[in-house]
């Protein structure tokens, strides 16, 4: 539906139809936000390097990464 058609349709709506339209629009916005939250990649946090060995830094970094992401990477690389 084009914007001009939407304006005409909204102008012709009664109060009940307009309320239902607004509620459905809010539901759609909520679904969109939830979908985008799931779809957006999670970032690993930066771990300070003060006096730590490489192994300790790696372990600290891996603790901050979502386990599902690690599993996916390992499967993609053919390790598991």
Order of alpha helices (4+ residues) and beta strands (2+ residues): alpha-alpha-alpha-alpha
